[in-house]
């Protein structure tokens, strides 16, 4: 998915994104990196 973050922010909208992993029971672990803010391309979490 792609979007124009600057255009969205210039209209006054919040660009916070919520991510939910709803099928965690299918994995051994879901390990967040621990950062609250990430740049594009950075790892959000590791799924084992």
HURAQUI-V198027 format. One record per backbone hydrogen bond with DSSP energy under -1.0 kcal/mol. NH is the residue of the N-H (numbers start at 1). CO is the residue of the C=O. E is the energy in kcal/mol with one decimal. If there is no record, write none. Layout:
NH,CO,E
NH,CO,E
This chain:
5,3,-1.1
8,4,-2.1
9,5,-2.7
10,6,-2.4
12,9,-1.8
13,8,-1.8
26,23,-2.1
27,24,-1.9
31,46,-3.2
33,44,-2.1
42,39,-2.2
46,31,-2.7
48,29,-2.9
